Amino acid sequence: MWDWFTNNGIWILIISAIVLILLLFVRQRVQDSIEKATPKKWHKTLEKCMRLTVWVTGGILLVIIALALTAVIMSREGVHAVITPETIQRWFLEHGILIFVIILVSYMAYRLLKVVLPEIIERSVKVRGKGRRAREELAKRSQTVSGILTSIAGITIAIVAAFMILSETGVDITPLLAGAGVAGIAIGFGAQSLIRDILNGFFILLEDQYNKGDVVRIAGIAGLVKEVNLRRTILRDLDGIVHTIPNGEIKTASNYTKEWSRVNLNIPVAYSEDLDNVIEVINRVGKELAEDEIFGPMIIGTPKVLRVDNFGDSAIEIKVLGETKPLKQWDVMGELRKRIKKAFDVEGIEIPWSHFGQSQVNRDRLCKACSHPNLPGSKFCSNCGGSLSS
């Protein structure tokens, strides 16, 4: 048994080290997954069992690593040379101290990165707004980005340290490096879409292109962002359909609700109307809406006329703009339309009935029998069938 362990010590050492690293990095994710799948009352018990399992498994792996390392040394130096105090002392002075320094420096570098990276990311990440909510958003996004960077840095440090230790113990790491290179290329080709998703997701979070709760259009789909992480974005559209979009598919992200939103309306009026009066009425309605108890807090900039925007086929279009808080533009625009329609009715301002114009319909093609308006060029009423030529 010991001979087999000695002959395969290097592979046992590598596999045990990899399993130990994976155990340390996936422990929390496994625990979170188990907690989601179990009732809340069992969480404390599961946490204790998980902690005990990790400690026992980690202890066993450390023992195996120590035995494998001993087996590797014995296979190179010979049993009698290894077990003598002089050989152990010589090996410790030549290799042991350096191995200890490698482990210590690697651990200190990882701890330093774990402390410094969140601070750097927090300063680099942009966040909208101020106040407690903005700080919570900043902390959440910084934690997500710094967490993945810390994990990558930790794995890199562990791999480099492992190869340095193996080299110091006399193991020829050239085949291992070659094998790792081939494996890395194979994994890179197989997981290139996943890597693209993660990289794109990293920059989406870092640059604050959009966040949970925003209304965006990405990959040709518009909807409310339900969740965004490094790999994919989940949207729910107005029909209630949930869309899962890999971040690598996102080339352009259009955010409708970042920092503030805009009221953008074109109000059509008949050519016969007094435009100065129309503009005055619209501006008055926008001011009243901005002073409303319910809609006022939603509005940042009072909706008002920007310009006469277009001479249409049957109407003059008046451009109305205003600014609202994020996600409130649709509520404000709906109420603004309703109030403008009521104000126009009071003032006698005509909104064209159709593309051809209500005034033209009323003047030339109003059915005398039933008073139903018809399109220009019609010979018979679309409501009662009576002749329009009489």
N, C-alpha and C positions, 0 to 999 in steps of 0.2 A: 504493500500500500504506500509506504513512504517513498519507495523507488518511483512509483507512478507519479506521486505528488511532486517529487524532485524533477522528474523528466518534463512535467507539464507545468512547472511552477510559474513560468513567465506568463502563460495564458491564463492560469488561475488568478494571478496577480492583476492582470489587465481587466479581466471580466469582473472580478470582485470590486475593483476600483470604479469601474463604469457603473455597476449596479448601485454602489454606495452613493455616487454622485447623483444618479437618477432618483434614488430614494430621497435624498435631501431636497431636490428641486421639485418633485411632483407630490411630495407629502401633503402640502397645503391644498393643492388642487383636488387630490383624491378625497381629502377630508371634506372639502366644500361640496363635492359631488355627492358624497354619502349623506351629508346633512340635508341636502335638497331632496333626496329620495326617501328620507325617514321623518317620522313625526318629531316635533320640536322637543317633546319631553325626553327623548332618547339622546339628545345632542351631547349632554354632559358625559353620559356613560360612553358614548362613541368616542368622544374626545379623549377620555382617559385610556380607553382600549387602543386608540390610534397611537397615542403617545407611547404607551408600553410596547406596542408592536414595533414602532420605529426604533426605540432604544434597544430592544432585544435583537432585532434584525441588524441594526448598525453595529452592535457589539460583536455579533457573530461574524459579520463581514470584516471588521477590524482584526479579529483573531485570524481569519483566513488569510487576510493580506499580510499579517505578520509572519504566519507560517510559510506562505508562498515566498515572501522576501527571503526568509531564512533558507528555504529550499534552493532558491536561485543562487544564493551565496555559497551554500554547501556544494552545489553541483559544479561550481567553478573552482573552488579552493580545495575541495576534498574534506571528508568528514573529520579526520583527525586534526587537520590544520584549523578548522573552524571552531571546534569545541575547546581548543586550548586557550587559556587566558591571554597569552601573548598575541595570538592571532586576532582574537576579539578586540584587544586593545589597539593593535595596529590598524585593523579595519576601521574601527571607530575614529581614530585620529585621521586616517586618510580619506574616509568616505562619510562616516557617520555625522561628523560635525557639519560638513557641507550639505548633506541631505536635510539635517535639522534646520539649517539656515534657509534652504530652499522652501521648506514647508512654512517656516515662520514668515519669511518675506511674502510668500504667496497669500497667506492668511491675512497679513497686515494690509497688503495691497487690495484684497477683496473688501475688507472692512472699510478701508479708506474710500474706495469707490462707492460703497453702499451709503456712506455719509455724504460724500461730495456730489455725486450725480444728481440726487433729488434737488439740491440747491441750484445746480447749473441748469437743470431742466426747468425748474420753476421760474428762473429769470428769462429763459429762452421762450417759454410758452406764452402766447398771447391770450388774453382773456378780455371779454367784453364786459362793460359795466363796472359798477363798484358795489360795495356793501358785502354783507355776509354771504349772499348767494353766489356772488362772483368769486369770493375767496374759496367757497366750497367747491365750485366748478374748477377753479385753478388747481386746488389740492388734488381733486380726483383725477384730472387729466395728467398732472405732473406725476402722480403715483403710478398711473398706467404706463406712461412712457419710460419713466426711470426704472420701473420694475422690469420691463423687458430688456432694457440696456444693462441693468445690473446682472440679470440672469445670463445674458450673452457674455458679459465680461467675466463672470464667475466661472462659466464653463471653459472659456478660453484660458484663463489663469490655471484652472485645474489640469487641463490637458497639457499645457506647456510645462507645468511643474512635474506632472507624471513622467513625461519624456525625459526631463532633466534628471529626475531621480533614477529612472531606469538606466540612463547613460552613465550615471555616477556609479551604479552597482556593477557596471561592466557589461550590461546587455547591449547588443548591437541593435540600435533603434532604426537603422537604415531600412530594413524590410518593413518595419512598422510604419515608418513615414511614407514609404512607397504605397503600402496597402491603404493607409489612411487617405493618401492623395487620390488613389483610384476610387475608393469608397466615396470620398467627397465629390468627385466628378459625377459619379453615378447618381448620388443623391441629389446633386444640383440639377442634373437633367430631369430627373423624375419629379422633383418638387419645385421646378422653376416658377410655375404658376402660383404656388403657395408663397414662395419667397417674394414674388412680385406683389401679391396681395398684402403681405406683412409690411413691406417697405412703403407701399403707397398709403396703407393705414397709418403707419408711423408719422408720415408727413401730414396727413389729414389732421391727426390729433395735435401735432406739434404746431402747425400753422393755424389751427382753429378755423378750418374751412367751414365746418358745421359741427353741430353737437346734438345731443339728444334733446328732442322737443322743437327743433327747427323744422321749417317747411322748405324742402329743397327739391331740385330736379337734378337727378344723376342717372347716367346711362339711359336717358330717354324716359325716365319714370319720375313723376312728381308725387310727393307725399310727405307725411309727417315722420320724422326720424324717431323710431322707437328704440333703437340701440345702435351704437357704433363702437367697434373695437378694431384691433389691428388687422383682423382677417376679413371682416365683412360688415356691411351696413344693412340694417333692416328698416324698410319703409312701410307705412300703411297709407294707401291712397283713399280718395273720397268714397270709393265703393266698399271700403273696409278690407280690401285685399292686401295681404302682407307680402311684400317683395323682399327677398334676400339677395343682395347684390355683392359679389366679391369686390373688394377694394381695388383690385388690379384692373377691373373693367371700367373704373371711373376715370374718364379723361377730363371732363369739365363738370364742375359742381356749381350749380346756381342756387344761392341761398336767398330765399324770399324774406327772411326774418332776422337777419343779422344786425344787431344793435338797434335798428329801427326799421319800420316798414312804411310804404308810401301808398297814399290814396291817389289813384290815377284814373280819372274819368273823362270821357268826351260826352258832353250834353248837347243833343241836337235840338235846334229851334228853327222855326219857319223863317223863310227869307223876309217875310213881311214884318217881323218883329223889330222893335227898337233895341239894338244891342246894348246900349248903355243901361237901359232899364233891366234887361236880362242879366247883365253882369252884376248890377247892384243887388238884384234879388238873390242870385246865387251866393254872392259874398255875405249877404245878410244871413242866409240859411246856414252857411258854413260857420259864421261867428256864433250863432245861436247854438249850433251843435257843439262847438268847442266849450261853451259855457254850461252845457247840460250836466246835471249831477251824475248821470250814469255814463254817458259817452265822453264827457270832458276829460276825466282821468286817463282815457285811452289815447287822447290826442296830444301830440307833441307840437305840431305846426298846424295852425288853423287852415282847413281846406278853403281855397279861394281860386278865383279865375287867374290863369296864367296868361292866356292869349286866345284870340280867335284862331282855331287850329286848322280848319279845313272848310272849303266850299264844296259841299256834297251835292249829289244829284237833286236832292229835294230838301236839304237842310244845311244850315250853317252850324258847324260843330265848335263848341266852346270847351277848351281844355281846362280841367280843374285838378289842382294838385294840393297835397297836404301830407303831413308826416304823422305816423302813429307809433305806438309801442309795438314791439314784435308780436305777430299773430293777430293783431287787432284791426288790421286794415280792412278785412272783409266785413267785420261787424260794422265798422264806421261807414264803409261805402254803401252797404245795404240801407242803413238808416238815412244817409245823406240822399240817396236816390228817392227814398220815400218822401222825405221832407221837401225836396226840390219839386217833386210832382205835385204835392199839395199846394206849395207856394205858387207854382205856375197856374194851377187851376184857379186860385184866388185872384191872381193878377191878370188872368185871361191870356197868358202866354201859351202859344201853340207849340206842341211837340208833334212833328210830322207823324202821320198815322203809319206810313210804310216807307219803303225805299222810294216810292213815287211821290210821296207827299200827301198829307192829309188835306191841305188846303185845296190841292188840285182835285182830289177825289170829291170833297164836299161841293166844290164849285161846279164840276162838270158831270160827275157820274153818281149823284145821289138819287136813289130810286124814289120817285114821287109817290109810289104806292105804299112802300113800307119803310122809307127813309134809311134804307141800308146802303152803306158806302160800297162802291165797286171800283175796280181798277180802271184806269184810263184805257179807252179802246173797247171796253165791254159794250155789247149790244143788248144783253139781257141781264137782269138782276140775278146775282148768284144766290139770293135768299128766297125771293118769291117767284122768279122766272119772268117777271114783267118786262116789257120793252123799255129801254132807257132812252130811246130816240124821241119819244113823244114829249 
